[in-house]
Amino acid sequence: MKRVLGWTAIILVVLVAAGGFYVYRTVAGLDVEKMSDQLHVIMGLGSNVGVLQTSAGAVVVDTMTTTMQGARIKEKVRELTGGATVAVINTHYHLDHTHGNPGFDKGTQVISTRKTLEHLHARDADYWEGDAASLLPSRTFETEELIEIGGKRIRCLHLGRGHTDGDLVVIFEDERVLHTGDLFFHGRFPNIDLEAGGSIKEWIATIDRLLELDVDRIIPGHGPVSDKEGLRQFQNFLRELWDVGMAAARDGKTLDQTVAETRLKTAEKMEDIYVPFLIRLDHDFVVKRAWEEATGAVRYEPQARR
């Protein structure tokens, strides 16, 4: 019996170690896609990270989910560009786009919308205590901000509500590339943060404004690099989703009825996003959010400005 217990303990230790190694590899793993000589996309567990090389240093859009990832991204940026990161742009406040910030050097300029900074203070304050506070956004704006650095022009725009009420998009003007953050989930079920001002209805209109921008390629917040046709397909998904919510509200259907009866045709090829103990974004989740918005079960209450 003791021998059996001994072998059981050894097996458990090996499994735990293997599981820990897998988690580490998953979190630390980074893939790179080259879009031009100066522009790359880094992909991993979390958001898609844009990296633009300039003569004054690199500009990074979003920083993934952990400080360790942020530090790995910082080093990967140095490998790709030969220089340090001089500015970080956060497209919105969610942890898979901002919690890597503290992995960058103190004094790095961090840019976001004013509403994103307000959400970080109000909804994620514990994470940003102590040294991490130095990597909070230090340069904020309401609707538009032009960044001219190292011979490059980068335009940041807040074009309306959608994923949250504070999302910005980034135009790399010379490359004719748009980084949408989570205003575009390519082939993935999206998060719809109603509590932070997200809105399926408003999101559809915001994408209309995105489609007017003069760009050729699009980096989504999650999923592979795409273009305007991919963005239109995502907008069509949002339209169908909103129609479901409105019909449920009109017909007085319960949440359970709506989820049970709905099958979104535009979502047939979409993949779930699932992080254990953290979040699951799937078909039922987005239908639930549509019902909650359309019926008024979750209402948008803008935060008072600090």
C-alpha positions as CSV (number, residue, x, y, z in Angstrom):
1,M,0.0,0.0,0.0
2,K,2.8,2.4,0.9
3,R,4.4,1.7,-2.5
4,V,1.2,2.5,-4.3
5,L,0.7,5.7,-2.3
6,G,4.3,6.6,-3.1
7,W,3.9,6.1,-6.8
8,T,0.6,8.0,-6.7
9,A,2.3,11.0,-5.0
10,I,5.1,10.9,-7.6
11,I,2.6,10.9,-10.5
12,L,0.7,13.8,-9.0
13,V,3.9,15.8,-8.6
14,V,4.8,15.1,-12.2
15,L,1.3,16.1,-13.4
16,V,1.3,19.3,-11.4
17,A,4.8,20.1,-12.8
18,A,3.8,19.4,-16.3
19,G,0.6,21.5,-15.9
20,G,2.7,24.3,-14.5
21,F,5.1,24.1,-17.4
22,Y,2.2,24.1,-19.9
23,V,0.7,27.2,-18.3
24,Y,4.1,28.9,-18.3
25,R,4.7,28.1,-22.0
26,T,1.1,29.2,-22.9
27,V,1.5,32.5,-21.1
28,A,5.1,33.2,-22.2
29,G,4.7,32.0,-25.8
30,L,4.7,34.8,-28.4
31,D,4.2,34.5,-32.2
32,V,5.2,37.3,-34.6
33,E,3.6,38.3,-37.9
34,K,5.4,40.8,-40.1
35,M,3.2,43.4,-41.8
36,S,5.9,45.6,-43.1
37,D,9.6,46.4,-42.5
38,Q,8.5,48.6,-39.6
39,L,5.3,47.1,-38.4
40,H,4.8,43.7,-36.7
41,V,2.0,42.0,-34.8
42,I,2.8,39.9,-31.7
43,M,0.2,37.3,-30.8
44,G,-0.2,35.2,-27.6
45,L,-2.4,34.6,-24.6
46,G,-4.3,37.9,-24.6
47,S,-4.6,40.7,-27.1
48,N,-2.9,41.2,-30.4
49,V,0.0,43.6,-29.9
50,G,1.0,46.1,-32.6
51,V,4.6,47.1,-32.8
52,L,5.7,50.1,-34.9
53,Q,9.4,50.9,-35.4
54,T,10.4,54.5,-35.6
55,S,13.7,56.3,-35.6
56,A,13.1,57.4,-32.0
57,G,12.1,54.0,-30.7
58,A,9.1,51.6,-30.8
59,V,5.4,52.3,-30.3
60,V,3.5,49.4,-28.8
61,V,-0.3,48.9,-29.0
62,D,-1.6,46.9,-26.0
63,T,0.5,44.7,-23.7
64,M,-1.4,41.4,-23.0
65,T,-2.4,39.9,-19.7
66,T,0.5,39.7,-17.2
67,T,3.6,41.7,-16.1
68,M,5.7,38.7,-17.3
69,Q,4.1,39.0,-20.8
70,G,4.8,42.7,-20.8
71,A,8.4,42.1,-20.0
72,R,8.6,39.4,-22.8
73,I,7.0,41.8,-25.2
74,K,9.4,44.5,-24.3
75,E,12.3,42.2,-25.1
76,K,10.7,40.9,-28.3
77,V,10.2,44.5,-29.4
78,R,13.9,45.2,-28.9
79,E,14.7,42.1,-31.0
80,L,12.3,43.2,-33.8
81,T,13.2,46.9,-33.9
82,G,16.7,47.2,-32.4
83,G,15.5,49.8,-30.0
84,A,13.6,50.5,-26.8
85,T,9.8,51.1,-26.4
86,V,9.1,54.8,-26.1
87,A,5.3,54.7,-26.0
88,V,2.5,52.3,-25.2
89,I,-1.1,52.8,-26.4
90,N,-3.9,51.0,-24.5
91,T,-7.0,50.5,-26.7
92,H,-9.2,50.0,-23.6
93,Y,-9.0,49.1,-19.9
94,H,-9.4,45.3,-19.9
95,L,-6.6,43.3,-18.3
96,D,-5.7,41.3,-21.4
97,H,-4.7,44.6,-23.0
98,T,-3.2,46.5,-20.1
99,H,-1.8,44.2,-17.4
100,G,1.4,43.8,-19.3
101,N,2.1,47.6,-18.9
102,P,4.2,47.2,-15.7
103,G,6.6,44.9,-17.6
104,F,7.8,48.0,-19.4
105,D,10.3,50.6,-18.1
106,K,9.2,53.3,-15.8
107,G,8.8,56.6,-17.6
108,T,7.4,54.9,-20.8
109,Q,4.7,57.2,-22.1
110,V,1.3,55.4,-21.9
111,I,-1.7,56.7,-24.0
112,S,-5.4,56.0,-23.8
113,T,-8.8,57.7,-23.9
114,R,-9.8,59.5,-20.7
115,K,-12.6,57.1,-20.2
116,T,-10.2,54.1,-20.3
117,L,-8.1,55.8,-17.5
118,E,-11.3,56.3,-15.5
119,H,-12.2,52.6,-15.8
120,L,-8.7,51.6,-14.8
121,H,-9.1,53.7,-11.6
122,A,-12.7,52.6,-10.9
123,R,-12.7,48.9,-11.9
124,D,-9.1,47.7,-11.7
125,A,-7.6,49.9,-8.9
126,D,-6.1,47.1,-6.9
127,Y,-3.8,46.0,-9.8
128,W,-2.5,49.5,-10.2
129,E,-1.2,50.1,-6.7
130,G,2.5,50.7,-5.9
131,D,5.0,50.6,-8.8
132,A,2.4,49.6,-11.3
133,A,0.8,53.0,-11.1
134,S,3.7,54.5,-13.0
135,L,2.6,52.6,-16.1
136,L,-1.0,53.9,-16.0
137,P,-1.9,56.1,-19.0
138,S,-0.2,59.5,-18.6
139,R,-1.5,61.0,-21.9
140,T,-5.3,60.9,-22.4
141,F,-7.7,62.4,-24.9
142,E,-11.5,62.5,-25.7
143,T,-11.9,61.9,-29.5
144,E,-8.6,62.2,-31.4
145,E,-4.9,62.3,-30.7
146,L,-2.1,62.6,-33.3
147,I,1.3,61.0,-32.3
148,E,4.2,62.2,-34.3
149,I,7.4,60.4,-33.3
150,G,10.6,59.3,-35.1
151,G,9.3,60.2,-38.5
152,K,6.0,58.3,-38.1
153,R,2.4,59.5,-37.8
154,I,0.1,57.5,-35.6
155,R,-3.5,58.6,-35.2
156,C,-5.6,57.5,-32.3
157,L,-9.4,57.9,-32.6
158,H,-12.4,57.3,-30.3
159,L,-15.3,56.7,-32.7
160,G,-18.1,55.7,-30.3
161,R,-19.3,53.1,-28.0
162,G,-19.1,49.4,-28.7
163,H,-17.0,47.0,-26.7
164,T,-16.8,49.6,-23.9
165,D,-17.5,53.3,-23.9
166,G,-13.8,54.2,-24.1
167,D,-12.2,52.1,-26.9
168,L,-9.7,53.8,-29.2
169,V,-8.4,52.6,-32.6
170,V,-5.0,53.2,-34.0
171,I,-4.1,54.2,-37.6
172,F,-0.5,53.6,-38.6
173,E,-0.7,56.1,-41.4
174,D,2.4,55.3,-43.5
175,E,1.5,51.5,-43.4
176,R,-2.2,52.1,-44.1
177,V,-3.0,49.7,-41.2
178,L,-5.7,50.0,-38.6
179,H,-5.4,48.4,-35.1
180,T,-9.0,48.1,-33.8
181,G,-8.4,46.6,-30.3
182,D,-11.5,44.8,-29.3
183,L,-13.8,46.7,-31.5
184,F,-13.1,43.8,-33.9
185,F,-13.0,40.1,-32.8
186,H,-12.0,38.2,-36.0
187,G,-13.5,34.7,-35.9
188,R,-14.0,34.8,-32.1
189,F,-17.0,35.5,-29.9
190,P,-16.6,39.0,-28.5
191,N,-16.8,40.4,-25.0
192,I,-19.6,43.0,-24.6
193,D,-18.9,45.0,-21.5
194,L,-22.3,46.6,-20.9
195,E,-21.3,47.6,-17.4
196,A,-18.5,49.7,-18.8
197,G,-20.7,51.3,-21.5
198,G,-20.5,48.6,-24.1
199,S,-23.4,48.4,-26.5
200,I,-24.2,46.1,-29.4
201,K,-26.5,48.7,-30.9
202,E,-23.9,51.4,-30.8
203,W,-21.2,49.1,-31.8
204,I,-22.8,48.6,-35.2
205,A,-22.8,52.3,-35.8
206,T,-19.2,52.6,-34.6
207,I,-18.1,50.0,-37.1
208,D,-19.7,52.1,-39.9
209,R,-17.2,54.9,-38.9
210,L,-14.3,52.4,-38.9
211,L,-15.2,51.3,-42.4
212,E,-14.9,54.9,-43.6
213,L,-11.2,55.0,-42.6
214,D,-8.6,54.9,-45.4
215,V,-6.8,51.7,-44.6
216,D,-5.9,48.5,-46.3
217,R,-5.4,45.9,-43.5
218,I,-6.8,45.5,-40.0
219,I,-5.3,44.1,-36.8
220,P,-8.2,42.9,-34.6
221,G,-8.0,42.7,-30.9
222,H,-8.3,38.9,-31.1
223,G,-7.9,36.6,-34.1
224,P,-5.9,36.7,-37.3
225,V,-5.1,39.9,-39.3
226,S,-7.9,40.9,-41.6
227,D,-9.3,43.6,-43.8
228,K,-12.5,45.6,-44.3
229,E,-14.4,42.6,-45.6
230,G,-13.7,40.7,-42.4
231,L,-14.8,43.7,-40.4
232,R,-18.1,43.9,-42.3
233,Q,-18.7,40.2,-41.6
234,F,-18.2,40.9,-37.9
235,Q,-20.6,43.8,-38.2
236,N,-23.2,41.5,-39.8
237,F,-22.8,39.2,-36.8
238,L,-23.6,42.2,-34.4
239,R,-26.6,43.1,-36.5
240,E,-28.0,39.6,-36.2
241,L,-27.3,39.5,-32.5
242,W,-29.0,42.8,-31.9
243,D,-32.1,41.7,-33.9
244,V,-32.3,38.7,-31.6
245,G,-32.2,40.9,-28.5
246,M,-34.8,43.3,-29.9
247,A,-37.1,40.5,-30.8
248,A,-36.8,39.0,-27.4
249,A,-37.6,42.3,-25.7
250,R,-40.6,42.9,-28.1
251,D,-42.0,39.4,-27.5
252,G,-41.4,39.4,-23.7
253,K,-39.2,36.3,-23.8
254,T,-37.1,35.4,-20.8
255,L,-33.4,35.1,-20.9
256,D,-33.6,31.3,-20.7
257,Q,-36.0,31.1,-23.6
258,T,-33.9,33.5,-25.7
259,V,-30.7,31.5,-25.2
260,A,-32.4,28.1,-25.8
261,E,-34.2,29.3,-29.0
262,T,-31.3,31.2,-30.7
263,R,-28.9,29.9,-33.2
264,L,-26.9,32.7,-34.8
265,K,-26.2,32.0,-38.5
266,T,-23.4,34.5,-38.7
267,A,-21.6,32.8,-35.8
268,E,-21.4,29.3,-37.2
269,K,-17.6,29.5,-37.7
270,M,-16.8,31.6,-34.6
271,E,-14.6,30.1,-31.9
272,D,-15.0,30.4,-28.2
273,I,-12.6,32.3,-26.0
274,Y,-12.1,30.5,-22.7
275,V,-9.6,31.2,-20.0
276,P,-10.2,28.9,-16.9
277,F,-11.4,30.7,-13.8
278,L,-11.5,34.0,-15.7
279,I,-13.8,34.3,-18.7
280,R,-15.8,32.3,-21.3
281,L,-17.0,34.0,-24.4
282,D,-19.3,31.8,-26.4
283,H,-22.6,31.7,-28.2
284,D,-24.7,31.7,-25.1
285,F,-22.7,34.6,-23.6
286,V,-23.3,37.0,-26.5
287,V,-27.0,36.1,-26.7
288,K,-27.3,36.8,-23.0
289,R,-25.7,40.2,-23.4
290,A,-28.0,41.1,-26.3
291,W,-31.0,40.2,-24.1
292,E,-29.7,42.2,-21.2
293,E,-29.1,45.3,-23.3
294,A,-32.4,45.1,-25.3
295,T,-34.6,44.5,-22.3
296,G,-32.8,47.0,-20.1
297,A,-31.7,44.4,-17.6
298,V,-28.3,46.0,-17.6
299,R,-28.3,49.8,-18.1
300,Y,-25.4,52.1,-19.0
301,E,-24.6,54.5,-16.3
302,P,-21.7,56.8,-17.2
303,Q,-19.2,57.3,-14.5
304,A,-18.7,60.6,-12.9
305,R,-15.4,62.1,-14.0
306,R,-12.6,62.1,-11.4
